[in-house]
Amino acid sequence: MEKFDLVVIGAGPSGYAAAMRAIDFRKKTLIIEKSWVGGAGVTNGALSSKTWWELSRETASFRKNLKRFNLEVPSINYKEIQAEVRRAVEERKSMLEDHIRLMEDSQLANLITFKKGTARLVSNHEIEIDAGSYELEKVWADYIILATGSRPRLLPELPIDEKIVMTSEGIENMDDFPESMVIVGAGVIGCEYATIFSGFGKTKVHLIDKGSRILPFEDDDVVKVIERNMENHGVLIHRNSRLIRMEIKNDRVEYELEYDDGGKEIFNVSKALVAVGRTPNYEELWDDRVEISISKRGIEDNDTQTNVSNIYAVGDITADISLVNVGELEGRYAVERIFGNPQRKLVYENISTIMFLSPEVAGVGLNETQACEKGIDYRVVTLDYSCIPRAIAKRNTQGFIKLLVTNDDHMKILGMKVVGNHASSAIQAVALLISMDKGIEELAECVHPHPSITEGIQECVRMLLGKSLFKPDALRGKLSCRVCTKGVYEDLRF
């Protein structure tokens, strides 16, 4: 039986990151993957869906500017767009696979091994590998990291066939743009796909929202911008509604809604997408003698370590945040816990996020909704994109920057939200300050590139310090600077 210092089960973002970090410690490492390197983060998750989003955004922008060139709206070739997405996926997947192959052929060959197959823990240290041959292979591991990811959550009452009623695993295999589509779920995944398909201008999108607004975890000002843009692109948002029936009839989807007021309505569309979250992949992963604790949300872990001391869990399989960047962070951190000595515990407060909507929404730390739920008093400053020269130059001033700090003299950063062009590139400095537990003075006098969106962050900071270029009292509606005490707002005066 071959022995390894570490066996990583799953070669998605978290497992791949864990294995590469183990190489840094010169540990003999085995990666086992049953399907494809890169996992859902590449093939039908972050990379593929965001490539669809980029192409949709380019298409929408092109249509918007046709008048400038006196051009008619051209036809959109679905097959070519689909092929471009697949080329992007293959490019990333091939790079990851080639990277492992080249390491196996280099001086690192004694440290890294890759095996294709299904893994199963038969004891706390033994892993059985089914590669499809007649004989199962068994290996020994001092330590094991479980990184088997997740899959789309299914609703058993819906007729999901991945052809007419689909999840994110089937949505990209369509033959053409559907003339209409209903999306079940108004969270991040559902709203991103609503943005993608409405952006191409070929599909009438229906979005089912059981509440009064989409993205219930977001602040009202963020949601208003996103909802307005969706509806301007023809999205029909079914608010305060509950799906009570969905059937496939004549290769189309018939669904019935019941509204909060008791009314009911029937709709007929070409396709349906079910986007109601994801389910961790841990079925058949270990024998009964391996007593790993699990909950409804996933494997229970303490700083990536399970209740079995030599077994760790990272990424979507755990009950933590299901994001690619978080999975990679957890994978690297787990290895550092096993073979090194991390200088600090894993923290999630400075995790940067982005939602690929119209416009994009990026954030870090707390938003106002979360701060209120935690009973935190705070100061908040908001700056409209119309005050930022780069946004003006791009001829797109839709959006805003919002910065939250503690309501005291230290003004420690609690969080920031950016809605608009270049949102994701604007938040990293703030993420770093949150992780360092710093205040806002460091941002106030930085010399930012001009023109850039990050200049808007600097102006927010200067407003909080009472030395801004633009004064909130003079530009009401574009600037605001307030304090929230026990849920009650008042304008800040300097």
GISULFEN-V277221 format. One record per pair of residues at least 6 apart in sequence whose ideal C-beta (glycine too) atoms are under 6 Angstrom apart, sorted by the first residue. I is the first residue (numbers start at 1). GAP is how many residues later the second one is. If there is no record, write none. Layout:
I_GAP, I_GAP
This chain:
1_137, 1_139, 2_137, 3_137, 4_24, 4_26, 4_137, 5_22, 5_23, 5_137, 6_16, 6_21, 6_23, 6_137, 7_23, 7_120, 7_134, 7_137, 8_7, 8_10, 8_11, 8_23, 8_137, 9_23, 9_110, 9_137, 9_139, 10_137, 10_138, 10_139, 11_20, 11_22, 11_26, 12_27, 12_29, 12_137, 13_28, 13_311, 13_314, 13_315, 14_133, 14_300, 14_301, 14_313, 14_316, 14_317, 15_132, 17_311, 17_314, 17_315, 18_127, 18_313, 18_316, 18_317, 19_10, 19_12, 21_311, 21_314, 22_7, 22_313, 23_88, 25_314, 27_312, 28_83, 29_83, 30_83, 31_83, 32_83, 32_87, 34_84, 36_7, 37_59, 37_60, 38_55, 38_58, 39_110, 40_109, 41_283, 42_47, 42_50, 42_51, 43_46, 44_124, 44_125, 46_278, 47_45, 48_37, 48_41, 50_306, 51_34, 51_37, 52_33, 52_144, 53_143, 53_303, 55_26, 56_140, 56_143, 56_144, 59_141, 60_139, 63_10, 76_124, 78_98, 78_99, 100_14, 103_9, 115_14, 117_12, 117_13, 117_14, 118_12, 119_8, 119_10, 120_8, 121_6, 121_165, 121_169, 122_6, 122_165, 124_184, 125_15, 125_16, 126_12, 126_14, 127_12, 128_8, 128_10, 129_8, 130_6, 143_167, 143_195, 144_167, 145_167, 145_189, 146_167, 146_171, 147_167, 147_168, 148_133, 148_169, 149_132, 149_166, 149_167, 150_128, 150_129, 150_130, 150_131, 150_166, 151_128, 151_130, 152_15, 152_16, 152_17, 152_126, 153_123, 153_124, 153_125, 153_126, 154_6, 158_88, 158_116, 159_6, 159_89, 162_8, 164_84, 165_107, 166_107, 167_107, 171_102, 177_25, 177_26, 178_25, 178_92, 178_93, 179_91, 180_24, 180_89, 180_90, 181_22, 181_24, 181_88, 181_90, 182_24, 182_73, 182_87, 182_90, 183_7, 183_10, 183_11, 183_24, 183_90, 183_92, 184_24, 184_90, 185_90, 185_91, 186_21, 186_23, 186_28, 188_167, 189_86, 190_85, 191_23, 191_166, 192_164, 193_80, 194_11, 194_13, 194_41, 195_162, 195_163, 197_6, 197_8, 198_7, 198_35, 198_36, 198_37, 204_30, 205_30, 206_30, 207_28, 207_30, 208_30, 208_33, 208_35, 209_28, 209_30, 210_32, 212_27, 212_28, 213_10, 215_8, 219_148, 219_149, 219_150, 222_197, 225_194, 226_131, 229_129, 238_19, 240_19, 240_20, 241_16, 241_18, 242_16, 244_12, 244_14, 245_11, 246_9, 247_7, 252_16, 252_18, 253_16, 253_19, 254_14, 255_12, 256_10, 257_8, 258_6, 280_18, 280_36, 280_37, 282_35, 292_14, 292_16, 293_7, 293_14, 295_24, 297_22, 298_19, 298_20, 298_21, 299_14, 299_18, 299_19, 301_12, 301_17, 303_42, 303_43, 304_8, 304_10, 304_26, 304_29, 304_30, 305_7, 306_7, 312_22, 314_16, 314_17, 314_20, 315_12, 316_6, 326_25, 333_13, 336_6, 350_81, 350_84, 350_85, 352_12, 352_75, 352_79, 353_10, 354_8, 354_70, 355_6, 359_40, 359_61, 360_63, 361_58, 362_56, 362_61, 362_62, 362_65, 363_54, 364_52, 364_63, 364_66, 364_67, 365_49, 365_50, 365_69, 366_48, 366_49, 367_48, 367_50, 371_7, 372_115, 377_30, 377_108, 378_26, 378_29, 378_36, 378_106, 379_26, 379_28, 379_104, 380_24, 380_102, 381_22, 381_79, 381_82, 381_83, 381_100, 382_18, 382_20, 382_98, 383_18, 383_73, 383_76, 383_77, 383_96, 384_16, 384_94, 385_6, 385_12, 385_14, 385_15, 385_35, 386_11, 387_83, 387_91, 388_68, 389_62, 390_61, 390_62, 390_63, 391_6, 393_58, 394_27, 396_25, 399_20, 399_21, 400_19, 401_17, 401_55, 401_59, 402_15, 403_13, 403_57, 404_10, 404_11, 405_6, 405_8, 406_6, 407_76, 410_29, 411_28, 411_29, 412_27, 413_17, 413_20, 413_21, 416_11, 416_14, 418_8, 418_9, 422_31, 426_27, 426_28, 440_21, 443_18, 444_17, 444_18, 444_21, 448_6, 448_7, 448_10, 459_9, 462_6, 463_18, 466_28, 470_9, 472_7, 472_8, 472_9, 481_11, 482_7, 482_9, 483_7, 483_9
